Amino acid sequence: MSENEKIPPQDAIQDLYRGLGCTLYALAKTDGRLQSEETETLRLLLMNDPNGLVALEAFDIQDQYQVLTEDAYAYAFRRFAAHRMVLNESIKKHFIQCMEQLAEAYDGVSKKENEILRRFRRDITHL
């Protein structure tokens, strides 16, 4: 990190991770139901991330309330847009990698998952 870059406020980072949890949920539910392999991959992906628990909690809340995938995705991007000044290239890259790894967790990447991945890459890149 250069001297000119400020350390982002933790609450903004946590809100970005809430958004990540919601997009991961939207991706996992895009084919209709959560697979145990997806859930396990998600937990392994995020358990060592300092803010992973925030993303996991957001994912679980979406699942508990059976939020529609489009609503979860829209909520996530409201979080991302609200903190676009903190959403740097490193965080974007990390979030894209998380999405890709989750998509590959169960029986390869489906057509619907691939559509969500393309949309996610496009949308997050434009922020």
N, CA, C and O atoms as CSV, one atom per row, in Angstrom:
chain,resi,resn,atom,element,x,y,z
A,1,MET,N,N,0.850,-1.171,0.000
A,1,MET,CA,C,0.000,0.000,0.000
A,1,MET,C,C,0.894,1.232,0.000
A,1,MET,O,O,1.818,1.325,0.808
A,2,SER,N,N,0.634,2.164,-0.886
A,2,SER,CA,C,1.448,3.371,-0.967
A,2,SER,C,C,1.104,4.322,0.172
A,2,SER,O,O,0.104,4.155,0.871
A,3,GLU,N,N,1.953,5.315,0.335
A,3,GLU,CA,C,1.723,6.290,1.401
A,3,GLU,C,C,0.441,7.082,1.179
A,3,GLU,O,O,-0.187,7.531,2.138
A,4,ASN,N,N,0.049,7.254,-0.085
A,4,ASN,CA,C,-1.142,8.041,-0.402
A,4,ASN,C,C,-2.442,7.289,-0.174
A,4,ASN,O,O,-3.505,7.901,-0.066
A,5,GLU,N,N,-2.364,5.962,-0.099
A,5,GLU,CA,C,-3.583,5.174,0.111
A,5,GLU,C,C,-3.920,5.148,1.590
A,5,GLU,O,O,-3.054,4.951,2.442
A,6,LYS,N,N,-5.178,5.348,1.871
A,6,LYS,CA,C,-5.631,5.288,3.252
A,6,LYS,C,C,-6.122,3.882,3.551
A,6,LYS,O,O,-6.623,3.185,2.669
A,7,ILE,N,N,-5.974,3.480,4.788
A,7,ILE,CA,C,-6.531,2.197,5.208
A,7,ILE,C,C,-8.042,2.373,5.290
A,7,ILE,O,O,-8.527,3.255,5.998
A,8,PRO,N,N,-8.796,1.528,4.561
A,8,PRO,CA,C,-10.249,1.702,4.553
A,8,PRO,C,C,-10.865,1.438,5.918
A,8,PRO,O,O,-10.389,0.588,6.671
A,9,PRO,N,N,-11.923,2.170,6.231
A,9,PRO,CA,C,-12.610,1.938,7.500
A,9,PRO,C,C,-13.180,0.522,7.545
A,9,PRO,O,O,-13.710,0.024,6.552
A,10,GLN,N,N,-13.066,-0.108,8.687
A,10,GLN,CA,C,-13.488,-1.500,8.840
A,10,GLN,C,C,-14.978,-1.699,8.575
A,10,GLN,O,O,-15.369,-2.735,8.039
A,11,ASP,N,N,-15.807,-0.737,8.936
A,11,ASP,CA,C,-17.240,-0.907,8.698
A,11,ASP,C,C,-17.555,-0.936,7.207
A,11,ASP,O,O,-18.465,-1.649,6.786
A,12,ALA,N,N,-16.815,-0.171,6.400
A,12,ALA,CA,C,-17.017,-0.195,4.952
A,12,ALA,C,C,-16.578,-1.549,4.387
A,12,ALA,O,O,-17.256,-2.117,3.531
A,13,ILE,N,N,-15.463,-2.054,4.860
A,13,ILE,CA,C,-14.975,-3.370,4.405
A,13,ILE,C,C,-15.992,-4.444,4.773
A,13,ILE,O,O,-16.313,-5.305,3.953
A,14,GLN,N,N,-16.497,-4.395,5.993
A,14,GLN,CA,C,-17.483,-5.398,6.406
A,14,GLN,C,C,-18.752,-5.304,5.559
A,14,GLN,O,O,-19.355,-6.330,5.243
A,15,ASP,N,N,-19.160,-4.102,5.189
A,15,ASP,CA,C,-20.332,-3.954,4.339
A,15,ASP,C,C,-20.067,-4.538,2.950
A,15,ASP,O,O,-20.962,-5.137,2.352
A,16,LEU,N,N,-18.852,-4.369,2.433
A,16,LEU,CA,C,-18.491,-4.998,1.158
A,16,LEU,C,C,-18.584,-6.522,1.270
A,16,LEU,O,O,-19.049,-7.189,0.345
A,17,TYR,N,N,-18.147,-7.060,2.385
A,17,TYR,CA,C,-18.203,-8.509,2.586
A,17,TYR,C,C,-19.643,-9.000,2.764
A,17,TYR,O,O,-19.961,-10.132,2.399
A,18,ARG,N,N,-20.511,-8.158,3.320
A,18,ARG,CA,C,-21.937,-8.506,3.336
A,18,ARG,C,C,-22.431,-8.653,1.898
A,18,ARG,O,O,-23.165,-9.583,1.565
A,19,GLY,N,N,-22.016,-7.725,1.074
A,19,GLY,CA,C,-22.363,-7.808,-0.337
A,19,GLY,C,C,-21.819,-9.060,-0.990
A,19,GLY,O,O,-22.511,-9.702,-1.779
A,20,LEU,N,N,-20.584,-9.412,-0.668
A,20,LEU,CA,C,-20.000,-10.642,-1.208
A,20,LEU,C,C,-20.833,-11.848,-0.811
A,20,LEU,O,O,-21.126,-12.700,-1.651
A,21,GLY,N,N,-21.219,-11.932,0.456
A,21,GLY,CA,C,-22.050,-13.048,0.913
A,21,GLY,C,C,-23.347,-13.145,0.137
A,21,GLY,O,O,-23.819,-14.241,-0.168
A,22,CYS,N,N,-23.919,-12.000,-0.181
A,22,CYS,CA,C,-25.179,-11.981,-0.940
A,22,CYS,C,C,-24.975,-12.420,-2.388
A,22,CYS,O,O,-25.811,-13.136,-2.939
A,23,THR,N,N,-23.868,-11.995,-3.012
A,23,THR,CA,C,-23.632,-12.432,-4.392
A,23,THR,C,C,-23.279,-13.914,-4.438
A,23,THR,O,O,-23.644,-14.611,-5.384
A,24,LEU,N,N,-22.574,-14.394,-3.427
A,24,LEU,CA,C,-22.279,-15.831,-3.367
A,24,LEU,C,C,-23.569,-16.632,-3.215
A,24,LEU,O,O,-23.726,-17.695,-3.817
A,25,TYR,N,N,-24.474,-16.120,-2.418
A,25,TYR,CA,C,-25.780,-16.764,-2.266
A,25,TYR,C,C,-26.525,-16.777,-3.601
A,25,TYR,O,O,-27.059,-17.810,-4.005
A,26,ALA,N,N,-26.559,-15.643,-4.278
A,26,ALA,CA,C,-27.249,-15.565,-5.568
A,26,ALA,C,C,-26.664,-16.570,-6.557
A,26,ALA,O,O,-27.401,-17.221,-7.298
A,27,LEU,N,N,-25.358,-16.690,-6.564
A,27,LEU,CA,C,-24.697,-17.645,-7.455
A,27,LEU,C,C,-25.056,-19.085,-7.086
A,27,LEU,O,O,-25.402,-19.890,-7.950
A,28,ALA,N,N,-24.970,-19.394,-5.800
A,28,ALA,CA,C,-25.242,-20.768,-5.348
A,28,ALA,C,C,-26.697,-21.170,-5.579
A,28,ALA,O,O,-26.983,-22.336,-5.850
A,29,LYS,N,N,-27.605,-20.220,-5.474
A,29,LYS,CA,C,-29.034,-20.521,-5.626
A,29,LYS,C,C,-29.536,-20.395,-7.062
A,29,LYS,O,O,-30.702,-20.681,-7.335
A,30,THR,N,N,-28.676,-19.974,-7.974
A,30,THR,CA,C,-29.126,-19.716,-9.332
A,30,THR,C,C,-29.678,-20.959,-10.024
A,30,THR,O,O,-30.501,-20.854,-10.933
A,31,ASP,N,N,-29.227,-22.127,-9.596
A,31,ASP,CA,C,-29.745,-23.368,-10.191
A,31,ASP,C,C,-30.876,-23.964,-9.360
A,31,ASP,O,O,-31.294,-25.097,-9.597
A,32,GLY,N,N,-31.367,-23.209,-8.394
A,32,GLY,CA,C,-32.550,-23.641,-7.660
A,32,GLY,C,C,-32.344,-24.022,-6.213
A,32,GLY,O,O,-33.197,-23.731,-5.376
A,33,ARG,N,N,-31.233,-24.667,-5.894
A,33,ARG,CA,C,-31.015,-25.055,-4.495
A,33,ARG,C,C,-29.538,-25.113,-4.184
A,33,ARG,O,O,-28.703,-25.263,-5.076
A,34,LEU,N,N,-29.226,-24.992,-2.904
A,34,LEU,CA,C,-27.840,-25.058,-2.465
A,34,LEU,C,C,-27.380,-26.510,-2.430
A,34,LEU,O,O,-28.091,-27.391,-1.948
A,35,GLN,N,N,-26.201,-26.736,-2.938
A,35,GLN,CA,C,-25.593,-28.064,-2.881
A,35,GLN,C,C,-24.641,-28.091,-1.685
A,35,GLN,O,O,-24.024,-27.079,-1.352
A,36,SER,N,N,-24.530,-29.239,-1.053
A,36,SER,CA,C,-23.643,-29.336,0.115
A,36,SER,C,C,-22.194,-29.027,-0.263
A,36,SER,O,O,-21.452,-28.469,0.546
A,37,GLU,N,N,-21.785,-29.383,-1.480
A,37,GLU,CA,C,-20.423,-29.087,-1.928
A,37,GLU,C,C,-20.195,-27.582,-2.029
A,37,GLU,O,O,-19.108,-27.086,-1.730
A,38,GLU,N,N,-21.223,-26.868,-2.448
A,38,GLU,CA,C,-21.110,-25.414,-2.541
A,38,GLU,C,C,-20.980,-24.792,-1.155
A,38,GLU,O,O,-20.159,-23.901,-0.938
A,39,THR,N,N,-21.782,-25.261,-0.240
A,39,THR,CA,C,-21.741,-24.726,1.118
A,39,THR,C,C,-20.392,-25.003,1.774
A,39,THR,O,O,-19.834,-24.131,2.440
A,40,GLU,N,N,-19.874,-26.202,1.588
A,40,GLU,CA,C,-18.576,-26.565,2.150
A,40,GLU,C,C,-17.463,-25.729,1.520
A,40,GLU,O,O,-16.585,-25.233,2.226
A,41,THR,N,N,-17.496,-25.572,0.210
A,41,THR,CA,C,-16.494,-24.755,-0.479
A,41,THR,C,C,-16.542,-23.320,0.023
A,41,THR,O,O,-15.503,-22.703,0.260
A,42,LEU,N,N,-17.727,-22.802,0.179
A,42,LEU,CA,C,-17.896,-21.443,0.679
A,42,LEU,C,C,-17.241,-21.283,2.048
A,42,LEU,O,O,-16.502,-20.327,2.280
A,43,ARG,N,N,-17.508,-22.199,2.929
A,43,ARG,CA,C,-16.943,-22.114,4.285
A,43,ARG,C,C,-15.417,-22.218,4.251
A,43,ARG,O,O,-14.728,-21.484,4.960
A,44,LEU,N,N,-14.891,-23.122,3.434
A,44,LEU,CA,C,-13.439,-23.257,3.318
A,44,LEU,C,C,-12.803,-21.999,2.716
A,44,LEU,O,O,-11.724,-21.575,3.132
A,45,LEU,N,N,-13.483,-21.417,1.741
A,45,LEU,CA,C,-12.990,-20.194,1.095
A,45,LEU,C,C,-12.860,-19.040,2.076
A,45,LEU,O,O,-11.891,-18.282,2.038
A,46,LEU,N,N,-13.833,-18.920,2.943
A,46,LEU,CA,C,-13.943,-17.717,3.767
A,46,LEU,C,C,-13.455,-17.873,5.207
A,46,LEU,O,O,-13.306,-16.876,5.913
A,47,MET,N,N,-13.208,-19.092,5.650
A,47,MET,CA,C,-12.885,-19.283,7.062
A,47,MET,C,C,-11.572,-18.621,7.487
A,47,MET,O,O,-11.420,-18.265,8.655
A,48,ASN,N,N,-10.633,-18.451,6.576
A,48,ASN,CA,C,-9.363,-17.823,6.938
A,48,ASN,C,C,-9.281,-16.356,6.540
A,48,ASN,O,O,-8.263,-15.701,6.760
A,49,ASP,N,N,-10.340,-15.855,5.962
A,49,ASP,CA,C,-10.392,-14.452,5.570
A,49,ASP,C,C,-10.787,-13.638,6.802
A,49,ASP,O,O,-11.731,-14.009,7.499
A,50,PRO,N,N,-10.093,-12.548,7.082
A,50,PRO,CA,C,-10.422,-11.756,8.277
A,50,PRO,C,C,-11.881,-11.285,8.327
A,50,PRO,O,O,-12.426,-11.075,9.411
A,51,ASN,N,N,-12.505,-11.120,7.173
A,51,ASN,CA,C,-13.901,-10.687,7.129
A,51,ASN,C,C,-14.828,-11.765,6.587
A,51,ASN,O,O,-15.988,-11.503,6.266
A,52,GLY,N,N,-14.308,-12.962,6.493
A,52,GLY,CA,C,-15.082,-14.071,5.943
A,52,GLY,C,C,-16.350,-14.373,6.718
A,52,GLY,O,O,-17.376,-14.717,6.131
A,53,LEU,N,N,-16.284,-14.246,8.033
A,53,LEU,CA,C,-17.461,-14.525,8.857
A,53,LEU,C,C,-18.614,-13.589,8.509
A,53,LEU,O,O,-19.775,-13.995,8.539
A,54,VAL,N,N,-18.299,-12.344,8.180
A,54,VAL,CA,C,-19.332,-11.380,7.795
A,54,VAL,C,C,-20.032,-11.862,6.520
A,54,VAL,O,O,-21.258,-11.820,6.426
A,55,ALA,N,N,-19.243,-12.321,5.539
A,55,ALA,CA,C,-19.815,-12.826,4.287
A,55,ALA,C,C,-20.647,-14.084,4.539
A,55,ALA,O,O,-21.734,-14.238,3.982
A,56,LEU,N,N,-20.132,-14.978,5.381
A,56,LEU,CA,C,-20.876,-16.204,5.696
A,56,LEU,C,C,-22.202,-15.897,6.381
A,56,LEU,O,O,-23.220,-16.521,6.081
A,57,GLU,N,N,-22.190,-14.943,7.295
A,57,GLU,CA,C,-23.429,-14.571,7.979
A,57,GLU,C,C,-24.440,-13.989,6.989
A,57,GLU,O,O,-25.630,-14.296,7.061
A,58,ALA,N,N,-23.967,-13.152,6.070
A,58,ALA,CA,C,-24.869,-12.574,5.063
A,58,ALA,C,C,-25.441,-13.681,4.182
A,58,ALA,O,O,-26.628,-13.667,3.858
A,59,PHE,N,N,-24.610,-14.626,3.798
A,59,PHE,CA,C,-25.048,-15.773,2.995
A,59,PHE,C,C,-26.136,-16.546,3.738
A,59,PHE,O,O,-27.186,-16.861,3.177
A,60,ASP,N,N,-25.865,-16.846,5.009
A,60,ASP,CA,C,-26.810,-17.630,5.815
A,60,ASP,C,C,-28.144,-16.908,6.012
A,60,ASP,O,O,-29.202,-17.538,6.003
A,61,ILE,N,N,-28.089,-15.599,6.188
A,61,ILE,CA,C,-29.328,-14.827,6.354
A,61,ILE,C,C,-30.155,-14.882,5.072
A,61,ILE,O,O,-31.371,-15.067,5.115
A,62,GLN,N,N,-29.486,-14.719,3.935
A,62,GLN,CA,C,-30.203,-14.807,2.654
A,62,GLN,C,C,-30.869,-16.180,2.516
A,62,GLN,O,O,-32.012,-16.287,2.071
A,63,ASP,N,N,-30.143,-17.212,2.900
A,63,ASP,CA,C,-30.672,-18.569,2.803
A,63,ASP,C,C,-31.823,-18.788,3.782
A,63,ASP,O,O,-32.844,-19.378,3.428
A,64,GLN,N,N,-31.655,-18.315,5.003
A,64,GLN,CA,C,-32.693,-18.487,6.027
A,64,GLN,C,C,-34.017,-17.877,5.579
A,64,GLN,O,O,-35.080,-18.453,5.807
A,65,TYR,N,N,-33.951,-16.713,4.942
A,65,TYR,CA,C,-35.167,-16.029,4.508
A,65,TYR,C,C,-35.542,-16.329,3.061
A,65,TYR,O,O,-36.495,-15.761,2.528
A,66,GLN,N,N,-34.788,-17.223,2.433
A,66,GLN,CA,C,-35.057,-17.633,1.056
A,66,GLN,C,C,-35.244,-16.417,0.136
A,66,GLN,O,O,-36.215,-16.318,-0.615
A,67,VAL,N,N,-34.291,-15.513,0.225
A,67,VAL,CA,C,-34.310,-14.300,-0.577
A,67,VAL,C,C,-34.164,-14.680,-2.050
A,67,VAL,O,O,-33.393,-15.579,-2.387
A,68,LEU,N,N,-34.889,-14.010,-2.912
A,68,LEU,CA,C,-34.768,-14.248,-4.346
A,68,LEU,C,C,-33.361,-13.867,-4.793
A,68,LEU,O,O,-32.790,-12.891,-4.309
A,69,THR,N,N,-32.808,-14.646,-5.721
A,69,THR,CA,C,-31.430,-14.408,-6.144
A,69,THR,C,C,-31.239,-12.989,-6.689
A,69,THR,O,O,-30.226,-12.351,-6.405
A,70,GLU,N,N,-32.187,-12.502,-7.452
A,70,GLU,CA,C,-32.064,-11.157,-8.013
A,70,GLU,C,C,-32.067,-10.098,-6.913
A,70,GLU,O,O,-31.358,-9.097,-7.018
A,71,ASP,N,N,-32.851,-10.306,-5.867
A,71,ASP,CA,C,-32.881,-9.366,-4.745
A,71,ASP,C,C,-31.562,-9.388,-3.975
A,71,ASP,O,O,-31.063,-8.342,-3.559
A,72,ALA,N,N,-31.001,-10.578,-3.789
A,72,ALA,CA,C,-29.714,-10.702,-3.096
A,72,ALA,C,C,-28.615,-10.004,-3.900
A,72,ALA,O,O,-27.779,-9.295,-3.341
A,73,TYR,N,N,-28.630,-10.213,-5.198
A,73,TYR,CA,C,-27.636,-9.602,-6.085
A,73,TYR,C,C,-27.760,-8.077,-6.052
A,73,TYR,O,O,-26.758,-7.370,-5.943
A,74,ALA,N,N,-28.977,-7.581,-6.146
A,74,ALA,CA,C,-29.211,-6.130,-6.133
A,74,ALA,C,C,-28.768,-5.519,-4.801
A,74,ALA,O,O,-28.160,-4.448,-4.781
A,75,TYR,N,N,-29.069,-6.193,-3.697
A,75,TYR,CA,C,-28.645,-5.707,-2.386
A,75,TYR,C,C,-27.122,-5.612,-2.333
A,75,TYR,O,O,-26.567,-4.625,-1.851
A,76,ALA,N,N,-26.461,-6.642,-2.831
A,76,ALA,CA,C,-24.998,-6.664,-2.819
A,76,ALA,C,C,-24.430,-5.471,-3.581
A,76,ALA,O,O,-23.510,-4.807,-3.105
A,77,PHE,N,N,-24.971,-5.206,-4.745
A,77,PHE,CA,C,-24.419,-4.117,-5.535
A,77,PHE,C,C,-24.766,-2.743,-4.984
A,77,PHE,O,O,-24.086,-1.766,-5.296
A,78,ARG,N,N,-25.793,-2.653,-4.187
A,78,ARG,CA,C,-26.028,-1.407,-3.453
A,78,ARG,C,C,-24.930,-1.212,-2.414
A,78,ARG,O,O,-24.473,-0.090,-2.193
A,79,ARG,N,N,-24.503,-2.312,-1.769
A,79,ARG,CA,C,-23.400,-2.233,-0.805
A,79,ARG,C,C,-22.108,-1.840,-1.516
A,79,ARG,O,O,-21.373,-0.969,-1.052
A,80,PHE,N,N,-21.843,-2.489,-2.643
A,80,PHE,CA,C,-20.620,-2.194,-3.395
A,80,PHE,C,C,-20.599,-0.737,-3.867
A,80,PHE,O,O,-19.576,-0.061,-3.761
A,81,ALA,N,N,-21.721,-0.263,-4.383
A,81,ALA,CA,C,-21.793,1.109,-4.879
A,81,ALA,C,C,-21.630,2.112,-3.735
A,81,ALA,O,O,-20.996,3.153,-3.905
A,82,ALA,N,N,-22.191,1.802,-2.592
A,82,ALA,CA,C,-22.100,2.708,-1.444
A,82,ALA,C,C,-20.658,2.877,-0.969
A,82,ALA,O,O,-20.305,3.902,-0.387
A,83,HIS,N,N,-19.835,1.870,-1.220
A,83,HIS,CA,C,-18.439,1.908,-0.753
A,83,HIS,C,C,-17.463,1.790,-1.918
A,83,HIS,O,O,-16.384,1.213,-1.773
A,84,ARG,N,N,-17.839,2.333,-3.065
A,84,ARG,CA,C,-17.001,2.189,-4.267
A,84,ARG,C,C,-15.607,2.780,-4.077
A,84,ARG,O,O,-14.662,2.351,-4.738
A,85,MET,N,N,-15.466,3.753,-3.190
A,85,MET,CA,C,-14.141,4.344,-2.958
A,85,MET,C,C,-13.221,3.384,-2.215
A,85,MET,O,O,-11.999,3.522,-2.280
A,86,VAL,N,N,-13.787,2.427,-1.518
A,86,VAL,CA,C,-13.009,1.432,-0.777
A,86,VAL,C,C,-12.831,0.155,-1.608
A,86,VAL,O,O,-11.905,-0.623,-1.376
A,87,LEU,N,N,-13.708,-0.044,-2.553
A,87,LEU,CA,C,-13.721,-1.258,-3.377
A,87,LEU,C,C,-12.609,-1.165,-4.430
A,87,LEU,O,O,-12.856,-0.849,-5.594
A,88,ASN,N,N,-11.394,-1.445,-3.990
A,88,ASN,CA,C,-10.245,-1.311,-4.889
A,88,ASN,C,C,-10.074,-2.563,-5.762
A,88,ASN,O,O,-10.816,-3.535,-5.616
A,89,GLU,N,N,-9.117,-2.528,-6.643
A,89,GLU,CA,C,-8.898,-3.624,-7.593
A,89,GLU,C,C,-8.554,-4.932,-6.890
A,89,GLU,O,O,-8.957,-6.002,-7.345
A,90,SER,N,N,-7.828,-4.859,-5.806
A,90,SER,CA,C,-7.458,-6.060,-5.057
A,90,SER,C,C,-8.693,-6.751,-4.474
A,90,SER,O,O,-8.822,-7.974,-4.545
A,91,ILE,N,N,-9.583,-5.970,-3.907
A,91,ILE,CA,C,-10.818,-6.527,-3.342
A,91,ILE,C,C,-11.695,-7.081,-4.456
A,91,ILE,O,O,-12.261,-8.166,-4.323
A,92,LYS,N,N,-11.811,-6.341,-5.552
A,92,LYS,CA,C,-12.603,-6.821,-6.691
A,92,LYS,C,C,-12.079,-8.166,-7.184
A,92,LYS,O,O,-12.853,-9.093,-7.419
A,93,LYS,N,N,-10.771,-8.264,-7.339
A,93,LYS,CA,C,-10.152,-9.505,-7.816
A,93,LYS,C,C,-10.439,-10.655,-6.850
A,93,LYS,O,O,-10.764,-11.765,-7.273
A,94,HIS,N,N,-10.318,-10.381,-5.561
A,94,HIS,CA,C,-10.595,-11.402,-4.543
A,94,HIS,C,C,-12.050,-11.868,-4.615
A,94,HIS,O,O,-12.320,-13.067,-4.545
A,95,PHE,N,N,-12.976,-10.937,-4.751
A,95,PHE,CA,C,-14.397,-11.278,-4.826
A,95,PHE,C,C,-14.694,-12.103,-6.087
A,95,PHE,O,O,-15.469,-13.059,-6.036
A,96,ILE,N,N,-14.086,-11.737,-7.202
A,96,ILE,CA,C,-14.273,-12.499,-8.438
A,96,ILE,C,C,-13.750,-13.921,-8.264
A,96,ILE,O,O,-14.392,-14.879,-8.694
A,97,GLN,N,N,-12.588,-14.057,-7.635
A,97,GLN,CA,C,-12.022,-15.390,-7.400
A,97,GLN,C,C,-12.936,-16.223,-6.505
A,97,GLN,O,O,-13.118,-17.416,-6.747
A,98,CYS,N,N,-13.503,-15.612,-5.487
A,98,CYS,CA,C,-14.436,-16.333,-4.607
A,98,CYS,C,C,-15.638,-16.827,-5.411
A,98,CYS,O,O,-16.063,-17.973,-5.264
A,99,MET,N,N,-16.175,-15.967,-6.251
A,99,MET,CA,C,-17.329,-16.347,-7.071
A,99,MET,C,C,-16.967,-17.495,-8.014
A,99,MET,O,O,-17.742,-18.440,-8.161
A,100,GLU,N,N,-15.813,-17.420,-8.644
A,100,GLU,CA,C,-15.389,-18.469,-9.574
A,100,GLU,C,C,-15.197,-19.801,-8.853
A,100,GLU,O,O,-15.613,-20.846,-9.353
A,101,GLN,N,N,-14.573,-19.764,-7.693
A,101,GLN,CA,C,-14.338,-21.002,-6.943
A,101,GLN,C,C,-15.645,-21.627,-6.483
A,101,GLN,O,O,-15.792,-22.849,-6.497
A,102,LEU,N,N,-16.584,-20.803,-6.081
A,102,LEU,CA,C,-17.881,-21.347,-5.668
A,102,LEU,C,C,-18.610,-21.967,-6.859
A,102,LEU,O,O,-19.224,-23.026,-6.731
A,103,ALA,N,N,-18.543,-21.318,-8.000
A,103,ALA,CA,C,-19.217,-21.839,-9.199
A,103,ALA,C,C,-18.672,-23.206,-9.598
A,103,ALA,O,O,-19.417,-24.046,-10.102
A,104,GLU,N,N,-17.395,-23.432,-9.379
A,104,GLU,CA,C,-16.756,-24.689,-9.752
A,104,GLU,C,C,-16.932,-25.788,-8.696
A,104,GLU,O,O,-16.520,-26.928,-8.915
A,105,ALA,N,N,-17.527,-25.459,-7.578
A,105,ALA,CA,C,-17.595,-26.385,-6.448
A,105,ALA,C,C,-18.450,-27.620,-6.698
A,105,ALA,O,O,-18.165,-28.685,-6.151
A,106,TYR,N,N,-19.475,-27.498,-7.502
A,106,TYR,CA,C,-20.401,-28.621,-7.692
A,106,TYR,C,C,-20.648,-28.848,-9.175
A,106,TYR,O,O,-21.244,-28.003,-9.843
A,107,ASP,N,N,-20.205,-29.953,-9.679
A,107,ASP,CA,C,-20.548,-30.407,-11.021
A,107,ASP,C,C,-20.207,-29.389,-12.112
A,107,ASP,O,O,-20.964,-29.229,-13.070
A,108,GLY,N,N,-19.084,-28.709,-11.970
A,108,GLY,CA,C,-18.682,-27.731,-12.978
A,108,GLY,C,C,-19.548,-26.485,-12.952
A,108,GLY,O,O,-20.440,-26.348,-12.115
A,109,VAL,N,N,-19.276,-25.584,-13.875
A,109,VAL,CA,C,-20.003,-24.320,-13.935
A,109,VAL,C,C,-21.171,-24.474,-14.903
A,109,VAL,O,O,-20.979,-24.742,-16.089
A,110,SER,N,N,-22.380,-24.300,-14.382
A,110,SER,CA,C,-23.575,-24.419,-15.224
A,110,SER,C,C,-23.730,-23.171,-16.101
A,110,SER,O,O,-23.055,-22.164,-15.888
A,111,LYS,N,N,-24.608,-23.252,-17.065
A,111,LYS,CA,C,-24.874,-22.119,-17.950
A,111,LYS,C,C,-25.382,-20.917,-17.148
A,111,LYS,O,O,-24.949,-19.787,-17.373
A,112,LYS,N,N,-26.303,-21.168,-16.214
A,112,LYS,CA,C,-26.853,-20.081,-15.396
A,112,LYS,C,C,-25.770,-19.462,-14.508
A,112,LYS,O,O,-25.709,-18.243,-14.349
A,113,GLU,N,N,-24.916,-20.317,-13.932
A,113,GLU,CA,C,-23.833,-19.804,-13.094
A,113,GLU,C,C,-22.865,-18.972,-13.927
A,113,GLU,O,O,-22.390,-17.928,-13.479
A,114,ASN,N,N,-22.578,-19.432,-15.127
A,114,ASN,CA,C,-21.682,-18.695,-16.007
A,114,ASN,C,C,-22.257,-17.320,-16.346
A,114,ASN,O,O,-21.516,-16.341,-16.437
A,115,GLU,N,N,-23.555,-17.248,-16.528
A,115,GLU,CA,C,-24.209,-15.960,-16.801
A,115,GLU,C,C,-24.049,-15.015,-15.618
A,115,GLU,O,O,-23.754,-13.832,-15.789
A,116,ILE,N,N,-24.250,-15.555,-14.405
A,116,ILE,CA,C,-24.092,-14.729,-13.193
A,116,ILE,C,C,-22.636,-14.274,-13.050
A,116,ILE,O,O,-22.376,-13.122,-12.704
A,117,LEU,N,N,-21.698,-15.171,-13.316
A,117,LEU,CA,C,-20.277,-14.816,-13.220
A,117,LEU,C,C,-19.925,-13.697,-14.201
A,117,LEU,O,O,-19.253,-12.733,-13.832
A,118,ARG,N,N,-20.372,-13.824,-15.434
A,118,ARG,CA,C,-20.096,-12.776,-16.436
A,118,ARG,C,C,-20.703,-11.448,-15.993
A,118,ARG,O,O,-20.065,-10.399,-16.076
A,119,ARG,N,N,-21.931,-11.513,-15.528
A,119,ARG,CA,C,-22.607,-10.297,-15.064
A,119,ARG,C,C,-21.864,-9.685,-13.872
A,119,ARG,O,O,-21.674,-8.471,-13.811
A,120,PHE,N,N,-21.449,-10.528,-12.931
A,120,PHE,CA,C,-20.725,-10.042,-11.753
A,120,PHE,C,C,-19.420,-9.371,-12.154
A,120,PHE,O,O,-19.116,-8.273,-11.687
A,121,ARG,N,N,-18.642,-10.028,-13.021
A,121,ARG,CA,C,-17.374,-9.439,-13.473
A,121,ARG,C,C,-17.617,-8.079,-14.123
A,121,ARG,O,O,-16.913,-7.110,-13.838
A,122,ARG,N,N,-18.609,-8.016,-14.986
A,122,ARG,CA,C,-18.924,-6.760,-15.683
A,122,ARG,C,C,-19.352,-5.683,-14.685
A,122,ARG,O,O,-18.848,-4.560,-14.720
A,123,ASP,N,N,-20.275,-6.029,-13.805
A,123,ASP,CA,C,-20.829,-5.038,-12.882
A,123,ASP,C,C,-19.792,-4.535,-11.886
A,123,ASP,O,O,-19.727,-3.337,-11.612
A,124,ILE,N,N,-18.989,-5.432,-11.349
A,124,ILE,CA,C,-18.026,-4.997,-10.329
A,124,ILE,C,C,-16.879,-4.210,-10.963
A,124,ILE,O,O,-16.305,-3.323,-10.332
A,125,THR,N,N,-16.554,-4.535,-12.197
A,125,THR,CA,C,-15.495,-3.816,-12.900
A,125,THR,C,C,-15.896,-2.367,-13.156
A,125,THR,O,O,-15.043,-1.479,-13.173
A,126,HIS,N,N,-17.178,-2.126,-13.355
A,126,HIS,CA,C,-17.654,-0.777,-13.653
A,126,HIS,C,C,-17.795,0.105,-12.419
A,126,HIS,O,O,-18.117,1.286,-12.545
A,127,LEU,N,N,-17.569,-0.426,-11.265
A,127,LEU,CA,C,-17.658,0.401,-10.045
A,127,LEU,C,C,-16.323,1.086,-9.767
A,127,LEU,O,O,-16.200,1.822,-8.787
